[in-house]
Amino acid sequence: MEVTRITVDEVRERLARGEPLAIVDARSAEAWDKAETQIPGSIRVPPDDVAGYASAVPRDRAVVAYCT
């Protein structure tokens, strides 16, 4: 598995090209509760229970994780 950092603009470009991405929202419970928006279709994976949610993350596409 290769881990790299990408910018928001790069994510937008990849989505605009139709590239399938798995978007993982890894914000803390506090940040999640205070958030006004979430990315539609994102997968919520609490940072304190990654192992419990690992099976929810697709393995057939690039994964983009974001947090605060």
A tleap script that builds the chain and sets N, CA, C and O, in Angstrom:
source leaprc.protein.ff14SB
mol = sequence {
  NMET GLU VAL THR ARG ILE THR VAL ASP GLU
  VAL ARG GLU ARG LEU ALA ARG GLY GLU PRO
  LEU ALA ILE VAL ASP ALA ARG SER ALA GLU
  ALA TRP ASP LYS ALA GLU THR GLN ILE PRO
  GLY SER ILE ARG VAL PRO PRO ASP ASP VAL
  ALA GLY TYR ALA SER ALA VAL PRO ARG ASP
  ARG ALA VAL VAL ALA TYR CYS CTHR
}
set mol.1.N position { 0.839 -1.167 0.000 }
set mol.1.CA position { 0.000 0.000 0.000 }
set mol.1.C position { 0.888 1.235 0.000 }
set mol.1.O position { 1.826 1.341 0.790 }
set mol.2.N position { 0.584 2.150 -0.881 }
set mol.2.CA position { 1.328 3.401 -0.981 }
set mol.2.C position { 0.512 4.513 -0.330 }
set mol.2.O position { -0.670 4.675 -0.631 }
set mol.3.N position { 1.131 5.269 0.551 }
set mol.3.CA position { 0.464 6.373 1.227 }
set mol.3.C position { 1.077 7.671 0.725 }
set mol.3.O position { 2.290 7.869 0.805 }
set mol.4.N position { 0.230 8.555 0.205 }
set mol.4.CA position { 0.679 9.861 -0.262 }
set mol.4.C position { -0.310 10.915 0.188 }
set mol.4.O position { -1.453 10.606 0.526 }
set mol.5.N position { 0.126 12.142 0.191 }
set mol.5.CA position { -0.756 13.266 0.512 }
set mol.5.C position { -1.216 13.891 -0.785 }
set mol.5.O position { -0.439 14.033 -1.729 }
set mol.6.N position { -2.490 14.264 -0.829 }
set mol.6.CA position { -3.005 14.982 -1.991 }
set mol.6.C position { -3.793 16.192 -1.499 }
set mol.6.O position { -4.238 16.244 -0.353 }
set mol.7.N position { -3.952 17.153 -2.386 }
set mol.7.CA position { -4.668 18.370 -2.036 }
set mol.7.C position { -6.156 18.214 -2.346 }
set mol.7.O position { -6.577 17.277 -3.024 }
set mol.8.N position { -6.924 19.146 -1.838 }
set mol.8.CA position { -8.359 19.177 -2.136 }
set mol.8.C position { -8.571 19.312 -3.639 }
set mol.8.O position { -9.451 18.663 -4.205 }
set mol.9.N position { -7.773 20.148 -4.281 }
set mol.9.CA position { -7.903 20.324 -5.728 }
set mol.9.C position { -7.632 19.018 -6.478 }
set mol.9.O position { -8.305 18.716 -7.464 }
set mol.10.N position { -6.658 18.255 -6.017 }
set mol.10.CA position { -6.370 16.963 -6.652 }
set mol.10.C position { -7.540 15.998 -6.488 }
set mol.10.O position { -7.871 15.261 -7.417 }
set mol.11.N position { -8.163 15.998 -5.319 }
set mol.11.CA position { -9.344 15.144 -5.117 }
set mol.11.C position { -10.448 15.571 -6.069 }
set mol.11.O position { -11.077 14.727 -6.707 }
set mol.12.N position { -10.689 16.858 -6.170 }
set mol.12.CA position { -11.724 17.367 -7.090 }
set mol.12.C position { -11.438 16.940 -8.524 }
set mol.12.O position { -12.342 16.498 -9.234 }
set mol.13.N position { -10.194 17.068 -8.948 }
set mol.13.CA position { -9.820 16.687 -10.311 }
set mol.13.C position { -10.065 15.198 -10.553 }
set mol.13.O position { -10.602 14.813 -11.592 }
set mol.14.N position { -9.674 14.377 -9.605 }
set mol.14.CA position { -9.840 12.930 -9.752 }
set mol.14.C position { -11.319 12.561 -9.799 }
set mol.14.O position { -11.718 11.698 -10.581 }
set mol.15.N position { -12.128 13.206 -8.972 }
set mol.15.CA position { -13.572 12.954 -9.005 }
set mol.15.C position { -14.178 13.435 -10.319 }
set mol.15.O position { -15.049 12.771 -10.881 }
set mol.16.N position { -13.720 14.588 -10.813 }
set mol.16.CA position { -14.232 15.122 -12.083 }
set mol.16.C position { -13.914 14.192 -13.250 }
set mol.16.O position { -14.673 14.123 -14.216 }
set mol.17.N position { -12.791 13.477 -13.162 }
set mol.17.CA position { -12.425 12.507 -14.214 }
set mol.17.C position { -13.216 11.214 -14.079 }
set mol.17.O position { -13.138 10.337 -14.939 }
set mol.18.N position { -13.980 11.102 -12.991 }
set mol.18.CA position { -14.756 9.888 -12.782 }
set mol.18.C position { -13.993 8.785 -12.087 }
set mol.18.O position { -14.437 7.637 -12.067 }
set mol.19.N position { -12.854 9.118 -11.520 }
set mol.19.CA position { -12.061 8.112 -10.818 }
set mol.19.C position { -12.791 7.676 -9.547 }
set mol.19.O position { -13.202 8.522 -8.753 }
set mol.20.N position { -12.954 6.390 -9.350 }
set mol.20.CA position { -13.636 5.947 -8.125 }
set mol.20.C position { -12.723 6.116 -6.909 }
set mol.20.O position { -11.613 5.586 -6.875 }
set mol.21.N position { -13.200 6.851 -5.927 }
set mol.21.CA position { -12.459 7.074 -4.695 }
set mol.21.C position { -13.335 6.678 -3.519 }
set mol.21.O position { -14.555 6.832 -3.562 }
set mol.22.N position { -12.713 6.172 -2.482 }
set mol.22.CA position { -13.399 5.950 -1.213 }
set mol.22.C position { -12.971 7.086 -0.302 }
set mol.22.O position { -11.793 7.212 0.033 }
set mol.23.N position { -13.923 7.911 0.098 }
set mol.23.CA position { -13.635 9.053 0.959 }
set mol.23.C position { -13.922 8.643 2.400 }
set mol.23.O position { -15.048 8.273 2.731 }
set mol.24.N position { -12.907 8.709 3.254 }
set mol.24.CA position { -13.040 8.309 4.651 }
set mol.24.C position { -12.971 9.547 5.535 }
set mol.24.O position { -11.983 10.281 5.521 }
set mol.25.N position { -14.020 9.767 6.296 }
set mol.25.CA position { -14.086 10.881 7.244 }
set mol.25.C position { -13.564 10.372 8.581 }
set mol.25.O position { -14.248 9.618 9.273 }
set mol.26.N position { -12.371 10.779 8.937 }
set mol.26.CA position { -11.722 10.285 10.158 }
set mol.26.C position { -11.674 11.355 11.245 }
set mol.26.O position { -10.760 11.367 12.068 }
set mol.27.N position { -12.652 12.245 11.246 }
set mol.27.CA position { -12.681 13.276 12.279 }
set mol.27.C position { -13.086 12.681 13.626 }
set mol.27.O position { -13.784 11.669 13.690 }
set mol.28.N position { -12.642 13.319 14.679 }
set mol.28.CA position { -13.018 12.885 16.021 }
set mol.28.C position { -14.527 13.058 16.202 }
set mol.28.O position { -15.172 13.788 15.449 }
set mol.29.N position { -15.079 12.382 17.204 }
set mol.29.CA position { -16.511 12.490 17.485 }
set mol.29.C position { -16.902 13.942 17.748 }
set mol.29.O position { -17.955 14.398 17.302 }
set mol.30.N position { -16.061 14.657 18.465 }
set mol.30.CA position { -16.346 16.067 18.754 }
set mol.30.C position { -16.394 16.897 17.479 }
set mol.30.O position { -17.319 17.685 17.281 }
set mol.31.N position { -15.401 16.723 16.615 }
set mol.31.CA position { -15.374 17.466 15.350 }
set mol.31.C position { -16.551 17.072 14.461 }
set mol.31.O position { -17.147 17.925 13.804 }
set mol.32.N position { -16.883 15.791 14.441 }
set mol.32.CA position { -18.016 15.298 13.638 }
set mol.32.C position { -19.313 15.956 14.112 }
set mol.32.O position { -20.114 16.415 13.297 }
set mol.33.N position { -19.516 16.001 15.422 }
set mol.33.CA position { -20.736 16.581 15.976 }
set mol.33.C position { -20.870 18.070 15.675 }
set mol.33.O position { -21.978 18.574 15.491 }
set mol.34.N position { -19.745 18.768 15.627 }
set mol.34.CA position { -19.755 20.212 15.385 }
set mol.34.C position { -19.773 20.570 13.898 }
set mol.34.O position { -20.003 21.725 13.540 }
set mol.35.N position { -19.535 19.592 13.042 }
set mol.35.CA position { -19.422 19.870 11.607 }
set mol.35.C position { -20.756 20.303 11.011 }
set mol.35.O position { -21.806 19.736 11.315 }
set mol.36.N position { -20.689 21.303 10.169 }
set mol.36.CA position { -21.881 21.752 9.466 }
set mol.36.C position { -22.111 20.939 8.191 }
set mol.36.O position { -23.235 20.858 7.694 }
set mol.37.N position { -21.048 20.342 7.672 }
set mol.37.CA position { -21.176 19.576 6.434 }
set mol.37.C position { -20.353 18.302 6.503 }
set mol.37.O position { -19.386 18.196 7.257 }
set mol.38.N position { -20.762 17.356 5.705 }
set mol.38.CA position { -20.002 16.127 5.484 }
set mol.38.C position { -19.951 15.913 3.971 }
set mol.38.O position { -20.826 16.382 3.243 }
set mol.39.N position { -18.941 15.216 3.510 }
set mol.39.CA position { -18.847 14.914 2.089 }
set mol.39.C position { -19.848 13.804 1.793 }
set mol.39.O position { -19.781 12.736 2.401 }
set mol.40.N position { -20.782 14.043 0.859 }
set mol.40.CA position { -21.759 13.006 0.519 }
set mol.40.C position { -21.071 11.714 0.087 }
set mol.40.O position { -20.142 11.731 -0.721 }
set mol.41.N position { -21.532 10.611 0.629 }
set mol.41.CA position { -20.965 9.311 0.286 }
set mol.41.C position { -19.729 8.933 1.057 }
set mol.41.O position { -19.196 7.837 0.880 }
set mol.42.N position { -19.255 9.840 1.928 }
set mol.42.CA position { -18.064 9.512 2.704 }
set mol.42.C position { -18.381 8.437 3.734 }
set mol.42.O position { -19.531 8.256 4.134 }
set mol.43.N position { -17.350 7.738 4.149 }
set mol.43.CA position { -17.480 6.655 5.114 }
set mol.43.C position { -16.939 7.163 6.443 }
set mol.43.O position { -15.790 7.595 6.527 }
set mol.44.N position { -17.753 7.112 7.462 }
set mol.44.CA position { -17.344 7.583 8.791 }
set mol.44.C position { -16.531 6.504 9.487 }
set mol.44.O position { -17.020 5.397 9.717 }
set mol.45.N position { -15.283 6.832 9.823 }
set mol.45.CA position { -14.402 5.912 10.541 }
set mol.45.C position { -13.803 6.677 11.719 }
set mol.45.O position { -12.842 7.427 11.543 }
set mol.46.N position { -14.359 6.496 12.913 }
set mol.46.CA position { -13.829 7.210 14.080 }
set mol.46.C position { -12.361 6.845 14.323 }
set mol.46.O position { -12.006 5.666 14.283 }
set mol.47.N position { -11.509 7.835 14.572 }
set mol.47.CA position { -10.078 7.548 14.742 }
set mol.47.C position { -9.767 6.658 15.934 }
set mol.47.O position { -8.708 6.032 15.972 }
set mol.48.N position { -10.663 6.590 16.902 }
set mol.48.CA position { -10.411 5.745 18.067 }
set mol.48.C position { -10.928 4.320 17.885 }
set mol.48.O position { -10.837 3.509 18.806 }
set mol.49.N position { -11.477 4.002 16.691 }
set mol.49.CA position { -11.968 2.644 16.431 }
set mol.49.C position { -11.775 2.251 14.968 }
set mol.49.O position { -12.682 1.700 14.344 }
set mol.50.N position { -10.599 2.532 14.428 }
set mol.50.CA position { -10.315 2.221 13.030 }
set mol.50.C position { -10.488 0.731 12.753 }
set mol.50.O position { -11.067 0.357 11.733 }
set mol.51.N position { -9.996 -0.116 13.641 }
set mol.51.CA position { -10.094 -1.562 13.434 }
set mol.51.C position { -11.550 -2.014 13.317 }
set mol.51.O position { -11.859 -2.914 12.536 }
set mol.52.N position { -12.430 -1.403 14.079 }
set mol.52.CA position { -13.835 -1.776 14.050 }
set mol.52.C position { -14.549 -1.391 12.778 }
set mol.52.O position { -15.617 -1.928 12.484 }
set mol.53.N position { -13.982 -0.467 12.010 }
set mol.53.CA position { -14.618 0.013 10.796 }
set mol.53.C position { -13.842 -0.348 9.529 }
set mol.53.O position { -14.258 0.013 8.428 }
set mol.54.N position { -12.746 -1.041 9.670 }
set mol.54.CA position { -11.888 -1.353 8.518 }
set mol.54.C position { -12.632 -2.077 7.410 }
set mol.54.O position { -12.354 -1.851 6.232 }
set mol.55.N position { -13.559 -2.929 7.760 }
set mol.55.CA position { -14.283 -3.681 6.724 }
set mol.55.C position { -15.234 -2.795 5.920 }
set mol.55.O position { -15.705 -3.213 4.862 }
set mol.56.N position { -15.527 -1.587 6.393 }
set mol.56.CA position { -16.419 -0.678 5.674 }
set mol.56.C position { -15.704 0.076 4.551 }
set mol.56.O position { -16.354 0.692 3.706 }
set mol.57.N position { -14.379 0.030 4.539 }
set mol.57.CA position { -13.596 0.766 3.545 }
set mol.57.C position { -13.341 -0.135 2.340 }
set mol.57.O position { -12.726 -1.193 2.470 }
set mol.58.N position { -13.818 0.290 1.163 }
set mol.58.CA position { -13.605 -0.529 -0.041 }
set mol.58.C position { -12.125 -0.733 -0.331 }
set mol.58.O position { -11.307 0.151 -0.077 }
set mol.59.N position { -11.788 -1.889 -0.859 }
set mol.59.CA position { -10.398 -2.214 -1.172 }
set mol.59.C position { -10.131 -2.166 -2.686 }
set mol.59.O position { -9.025 -2.463 -3.139 }
set mol.60.N position { -11.141 -1.795 -3.445 }
set mol.60.CA position { -11.009 -1.808 -4.900 }
set mol.60.C position { -10.790 -0.433 -5.500 }
set mol.60.O position { -10.952 -0.248 -6.706 }
set mol.61.N position { -10.424 0.527 -4.675 }
set mol.61.CA position { -10.205 1.891 -5.170 }
set mol.61.C position { -9.269 2.644 -4.232 }
set mol.61.O position { -8.986 2.198 -3.120 }
set mol.62.N position { -8.804 3.775 -4.697 }
set mol.62.CA position { -7.958 4.617 -3.846 }
set mol.62.C position { -8.790 5.141 -2.688 }
set mol.62.O position { -9.976 5.433 -2.842 }
set mol.63.N position { -8.157 5.256 -1.528 }
set mol.63.CA position { -8.832 5.754 -0.326 }
set mol.63.C position { -8.275 7.127 -0.006 }
set mol.63.O position { -7.061 7.322 0.058 }
set mol.64.N position { -9.187 8.085 0.196 }
set mol.64.CA position { -8.820 9.429 0.609 }
set mol.64.C position { -9.385 9.634 2.000 }
set mol.64.O position { -10.600 9.581 2.191 }
set mol.65.N position { -8.516 9.869 2.976 }
set mol.65.CA position { -8.959 10.104 4.342 }
set mol.65.C position { -8.760 11.565 4.681 }
set mol.65.O position { -7.776 12.188 4.284 }
set mol.66.N position { -9.722 12.100 5.430 }
set mol.66.CA position { -9.557 13.478 5.897 }
set mol.66.C position { -10.007 13.594 7.335 }
set mol.66.O position { -10.862 12.844 7.805 }
set mol.67.N position { -9.411 14.553 8.025 }
set mol.67.CA position { -9.733 14.797 9.426 }
set mol.67.C position { -9.426 16.251 9.735 }
set mol.67.O position { -9.024 17.020 8.862 }
set mol.68.N position { -9.622 16.611 10.991 }
set mol.68.CA position { -9.312 18.000 11.389 }
set mol.68.C position { -8.164 17.995 12.359 }
set mol.68.O position { -7.741 19.055 12.820 }
savepdb mol mol.pdb
quit
